[in-house]
């Protein structure tokens, strides 16, 4: 997933590049779905991450609904500067399958922007993205995906372990951990390897590869 790329759509091209209040960054027809705060550029000042959804997304089916927007605002000299934006980092309302809206949230932890999703039905999945501010932009530095059979907990031995397929990738170093188990929670694969390092993907170019 560390090298998935995709084009932006028009909605975010006209968003203000700076402003004294976060409301100026919210385009017409959109509302705040979630806000996260934290120091993303390590200057001791609290920055803001906005997750936006279209007012009318509930009235569209999956193929037509407006994309959600992620904006990252760095605060400098009492105003906010738009330093990251994406219409691909936040999954659509219908992308979680029977489970429903897969959006789990965004957070800022130790200067890292974390984006979480969760979905499925009997088979559940989770996706975690990690972006870091560097070279005047936000770049994908890590991904963690988990897929498992939710109906069985292997007779109490561990919920989320049945049929598990887990993959954690450090996009900076290439270090990767893979865990696979069968539906009886028997370990099939547990390996760590180092992939060839490739250029990090900028937030604006990111797109899920499934």
Buried (B, 14 or more C-beta within 10 A) or exposed (E): BBEBEBEBEEBBEEBBEBBEEBEBBBBEEBEEBBEBEBBBBEEEEEBBBBBBBBEEBEEBEEEEBBBBBBBBBBBBEEEBBBBBBBBBBBBBBBBBBEBEBBBBEBBBEEEBBBBBBBBBEEBBBBBBBBBBBEEEBBBBBBBBBBBBBBEBBBEEEBEBBBBBBBBBBBBBEBBBBBBBBBBEBEEEEEEEEEEEEEEBBBBBBBBBEE
